[in-house]
């Protein structure tokens, strides 16, 4: 970042966060609901969002675990790490004991590791299965990695 370009956190509504995701995310759309969302600005311009909610996996939805359901930036340097760190601090302040998220297995997870998260290994299959499976893939049909941070 050049001089004068300062990243800052800001509260953001789900509607604003979803609109940002719809415009900027490589392979996901917005989400239906959330617990809270955080925005990241650079010199007043929104450059990233994080949307936190209940874990998608019912096996991990114990009331004490929060999931980063979407994290999306314009590519602004350090915005991802800043948002992951802010999400973990907010979750801890709210009494959560663990925070999780998923990446595609081809993504390096650099920002997550920079924010102190650990890779917990492969998670899930390539596609949704069972009765609730959507007619068309909503996400890239490839393996995911779960990252987590104990709070």
Residue frames relative to the residue before (quaternion, step in Angstrom):
aa qw qx qy qz dx dy dz
X 1.0000 0.0000 0.0000 0.0000 0.00 0.00 0.00
X 0.4323 -0.6914 0.5176 0.2592 3.52 -1.05 0.74
X 0.6809 -0.4711 0.3412 0.4450 3.56 -1.24 0.17
X 0.7821 0.3211 -0.2533 0.4701 3.54 -1.08 0.78
X 0.6295 0.5078 -0.3461 0.4755 3.60 1.25 -0.15
X 0.0289 0.8320 -0.5462 0.0931 3.55 -0.08 1.35
X 0.3293 -0.7205 0.5760 0.2016 3.55 -0.96 0.91
X 0.0085 0.7865 -0.6171 0.0226 3.55 -1.07 0.77
X 0.4115 -0.6816 0.5478 0.2568 3.54 -1.19 0.61
X 0.0083 -0.7915 0.6111 -0.0104 3.55 -1.16 0.63
X 0.4936 -0.6153 0.4993 0.3585 3.59 -1.08 0.57
X 0.0290 -0.7974 0.6026 -0.0107 3.55 -1.10 0.65
X 0.4628 -0.6730 0.5006 0.2866 3.57 -1.05 0.73
X 0.6287 -0.5203 0.4104 0.4070 3.55 -1.27 0.35
X 0.6177 0.5508 -0.3493 0.4394 3.58 0.98 -0.77
X 0.6819 0.4734 -0.2894 0.4767 3.61 0.89 -0.91
X 0.6546 0.5157 -0.3125 0.4559 3.59 0.96 -0.87
X 0.6617 0.5010 -0.3063 0.4663 3.59 0.92 -0.89
X 0.6285 0.5276 -0.3400 0.4594 3.61 0.99 -0.78
X 0.6375 0.5168 -0.3183 0.4745 3.59 1.03 -0.81
X 0.6470 0.5145 -0.3127 0.4678 3.61 0.95 -0.90
X 0.6491 0.5280 -0.3179 0.4458 3.59 0.91 -0.91
X 0.7021 0.4631 -0.2624 0.4730 3.60 1.03 -0.76
X 0.8449 0.2978 -0.0762 0.4378 3.57 0.92 -0.90
X 0.6121 0.5824 -0.3796 0.3769 3.65 1.07 -0.44
X 0.5216 -0.6768 0.4370 0.2807 3.56 -0.99 0.90
X 0.8577 0.0479 0.0255 0.5113 3.61 0.89 -0.82
X 0.6987 0.4173 -0.2966 0.4996 3.64 1.15 0.25
X 0.3505 -0.6772 0.6018 0.2374 3.50 -1.34 0.42
X 0.7068 -0.4262 0.3372 0.4529 3.58 -1.29 -0.09
X 0.4611 -0.6641 0.5180 0.2793 3.55 -1.36 0.06
X 0.5858 -0.6046 0.4193 0.3399 3.56 -1.25 0.41
X 0.8110 -0.0081 0.0496 0.5829 3.57 0.91 -0.90
X 0.1028 -0.7925 0.5978 0.0635 3.55 -1.29 0.15
X 0.4780 -0.5903 0.5443 0.3561 3.53 -1.37 0.04
X 0.7450 -0.2341 0.1637 0.6028 3.56 1.02 -0.91
X 0.2210 -0.7526 0.6037 0.1427 3.55 -1.32 0.30
X 0.1845 -0.7590 0.6171 0.0946 3.54 -1.23 0.61
X 0.2099 -0.7605 0.6016 0.1252 3.55 -1.05 0.80
X 0.1936 -0.7386 0.6317 0.1335 3.54 -1.30 0.43
X 0.0893 -0.8086 0.5811 0.0226 3.57 -0.76 1.03
X 0.1601 -0.7232 0.6583 0.1339 3.51 -1.32 0.42
X 0.8277 -0.1132 0.0142 0.5495 3.54 -0.56 1.22
X 0.7597 -0.4147 0.1922 0.4625 3.57 0.93 0.98
X 0.6465 0.4970 -0.3234 0.4801 3.62 1.24 -0.18
X 0.4586 -0.6838 0.4959 0.2762 3.58 -0.89 0.95
X 0.0308 -0.8224 0.5674 -0.0270 3.58 -0.69 1.14
X 0.8189 0.0422 -0.0330 0.5714 3.59 1.24 -0.02
X 0.0881 -0.7773 0.6207 0.0519 3.53 -1.28 0.50
X 0.1149 -0.7348 0.6611 0.0989 3.52 -1.32 0.50
X 0.1275 -0.7813 0.6095 0.0416 3.56 -0.91 0.99
X 0.1161 -0.8168 0.5649 0.0167 3.56 -0.60 1.19
X 0.0906 0.7958 -0.5926 0.0853 3.55 -1.05 0.84
X 0.7215 -0.3673 0.3282 0.4867 3.51 -1.31 -0.30
X 0.5867 -0.5616 0.4312 0.3930 3.61 -1.12 0.51
X 0.4943 -0.6545 0.4889 0.2971 3.56 -0.99 0.87
X 0.6684 0.4674 -0.2934 0.4986 3.60 1.02 -0.78
X 0.4105 -0.7232 0.4961 0.2498 3.58 -0.65 1.06
X 0.6008 0.5747 -0.3572 0.4256 3.59 1.16 -0.48
X 0.7222 0.4051 -0.2379 0.5077 3.59 1.17 -0.50
X 0.5626 0.6142 -0.3752 0.4068 3.59 1.30 -0.18
X 0.1266 0.8331 -0.5175 0.1487 3.56 0.35 1.33
X 0.5877 -0.5898 0.3640 0.4175 3.60 1.26 0.08
X 0.7362 0.3652 -0.2129 0.5286 3.58 1.26 -0.29
X 0.6511 0.4617 -0.2981 0.5235 3.57 1.35 0.07
X 0.1430 -0.7708 0.6183 0.0555 3.55 -0.98 0.94
X 0.2130 -0.7784 0.5774 0.1237 3.59 -1.10 0.69
X 0.3392 -0.6516 0.6293 0.2536 3.54 -1.12 0.72
X 0.2162 -0.8225 0.5180 0.0915 3.57 -0.18 1.32
X 0.7825 -0.0010 -0.0049 0.6227 3.59 1.14 -0.60
X 0.0446 0.7284 -0.6837 0.0031 3.50 -1.21 0.73
X 0.0794 0.8069 -0.5696 0.1349 3.54 -0.68 1.13
X 0.0097 0.7884 -0.6150 0.0135 3.56 -0.97 0.86
X 0.5540 -0.5759 0.4803 0.3616 3.53 -1.37 0.10
X 0.6188 -0.5095 0.3492 0.4853 3.57 1.28 -0.10
X 0.3556 0.7430 -0.4947 0.2771 3.59 1.26 0.13
X 0.5366 -0.6627 0.4305 0.2958 3.54 -0.83 1.07
X 0.8570 0.1293 -0.1555 0.4740 3.56 -0.99 1.03
X 0.4531 0.7038 -0.4572 0.3006 3.64 1.19 -0.06
X 0.6387 0.5293 -0.3379 0.4447 3.62 0.93 -0.81
X 0.6839 0.4801 -0.2926 0.4649 3.58 0.76 -1.00
X 0.6360 0.5308 -0.3270 0.4548 3.57 1.00 -0.82
X 0.6850 0.4790 -0.2870 0.4679 3.60 0.91 -0.87
X 0.6427 0.5030 -0.3342 0.4714 3.63 0.95 -0.76
X 0.6508 0.5091 -0.3124 0.4687 3.59 0.97 -0.80
X 0.6640 0.5003 -0.3016 0.4668 3.59 0.94 -0.89
X 0.6280 0.5372 -0.3345 0.4530 3.59 1.00 -0.80
X 0.6687 0.4916 -0.2976 0.4719 3.60 0.94 -0.88
X 0.6555 0.5040 -0.3229 0.4605 3.63 0.91 -0.80
X 0.6568 0.4995 -0.3097 0.4725 3.60 0.95 -0.86
X 0.6429 0.5211 -0.3227 0.4592 3.59 0.95 -0.87
X 0.6437 0.5149 -0.3175 0.4687 3.59 0.93 -0.88
X 0.6652 0.5104 -0.3031 0.4529 3.59 0.92 -0.92
X 0.6903 0.4661 -0.2687 0.4838 3.60 1.15 -0.61
X 0.6133 -0.6000 0.3312 0.3926 3.60 1.27 0.00
X 0.4321 0.6747 -0.4858 0.3495 3.59 1.23 0.18
X 0.3612 -0.7494 0.5198 0.1944 3.57 -1.14 0.65
X 0.7914 0.0940 -0.0425 0.6025 3.58 1.23 -0.46
X 0.1245 -0.7547 0.6384 0.0859 3.53 -1.22 0.62
X 0.0925 -0.8105 0.5784 0.0065 3.57 -0.97 0.91
X 0.0507 0.7565 -0.6513 -0.0302 3.51 -1.37 0.20
X 0.3311 -0.7324 0.5648 0.1869 3.55 -1.32 0.22
X 0.1020 -0.7489 0.6490 0.0870 3.54 -1.25 0.58
X 0.5577 -0.5228 0.4885 0.4208 3.55 -1.27 0.18
X 0.5632 -0.6334 0.4036 0.3447 3.59 -1.03 0.68
X 0.6315 0.5172 -0.3352 0.4705 3.60 1.26 -0.15
X 0.5929 0.5483 -0.3727 0.4571 3.61 1.27 -0.09
X 0.5011 -0.7243 0.3915 0.2665 3.60 -0.86 0.94
X 0.3610 -0.7609 0.4820 0.2417 3.66 1.09 -0.44
X 0.2596 0.8149 -0.4855 0.1810 3.58 1.25 0.35
X 0.6873 0.4830 -0.2886 0.4594 3.59 0.84 -0.95
X 0.6295 0.5272 -0.3364 0.4612 3.58 1.03 -0.71
X 0.6754 0.4772 -0.3002 0.4753 3.57 0.86 -0.90
X 0.6251 0.5400 -0.3348 0.4534 3.60 1.06 -0.73
X 0.7067 0.4258 -0.2503 0.5066 3.58 1.16 -0.61
X 0.6278 -0.6035 0.3135 0.3787 3.60 1.26 0.30
X 0.4583 0.6683 -0.4578 0.3658 3.60 1.21 0.36
X 0.2877 -0.7416 0.5829 0.1659 3.57 -1.26 0.52
X 0.4247 -0.6648 0.5431 0.2876 3.58 -1.10 0.69
X 0.2435 -0.7865 0.5567 0.1105 3.57 -0.75 1.11
X 0.6480 -0.5412 0.3098 0.4373 3.59 1.29 0.06
X 0.7523 -0.3767 0.2798 0.4624 3.56 -1.35 -0.12
X 0.0711 -0.7973 0.5992 0.0133 3.54 -1.12 0.70
X 0.8599 0.1227 -0.0949 0.4863 3.54 -0.99 0.88
X 0.5462 -0.5910 0.4817 0.3468 3.48 -1.38 -0.11
X 0.6973 -0.4581 0.3400 0.4339 3.52 -1.26 -0.24
X 0.8038 0.1425 -0.0456 0.5758 3.58 1.09 -0.68
X 0.5690 -0.5260 0.4929 0.3958 3.52 -1.34 0.28
X 0.1139 -0.7814 0.6106 0.0602 3.55 -1.12 0.70
X 0.6759 0.5230 -0.3502 0.3834 3.56 -1.29 0.08
X 0.7858 -0.3624 0.2472 0.4360 3.52 -1.37 -0.12
X 0.7238 0.4551 -0.2490 0.4549 3.59 1.01 -0.75
X 0.3743 0.7464 -0.4774 0.2737 3.59 1.27 0.11
X 0.4173 -0.7020 0.5074 0.2751 3.62 -0.83 0.90
X 0.6278 -0.5596 0.3943 0.3704 3.57 -1.21 0.55
X 0.7756 0.1455 -0.0732 0.6098 3.58 1.08 -0.76
X 0.5899 -0.5752 0.4285 0.3709 3.58 -1.12 0.66
X 0.2936 -0.7531 0.5670 0.1587 3.55 -0.93 0.96
X 0.7681 0.2272 -0.0906 0.5918 3.55 1.25 -0.53
X 0.6566 -0.4928 0.3637 0.4400 3.59 -1.18 0.31
X 0.3707 -0.7363 0.5180 0.2282 3.62 -0.79 0.95
X 0.4672 0.6365 -0.4940 0.3641 3.54 0.20 1.28
X 0.6739 -0.5106 0.3593 0.3950 3.55 -1.29 0.40
X 0.2458 -0.7539 0.5965 0.1244 3.52 -1.24 0.66
X 0.2584 -0.7064 0.6283 0.1986 3.53 -1.36 0.31
X 0.2698 -0.7470 0.5803 0.1802 3.57 -1.01 0.79
X 0.1297 -0.7520 0.6433 0.0624 3.52 -1.01 0.94
X 0.0061 -0.8062 0.5914 -0.0150 3.55 -1.10 0.72
X 0.1299 -0.7565 0.6353 0.0846 3.48 -1.34 0.37
X 0.3465 -0.7101 0.5792 0.2006 3.53 -0.85 1.05
X 0.2306 -0.7870 0.5604 0.1153 3.55 -0.89 0.94
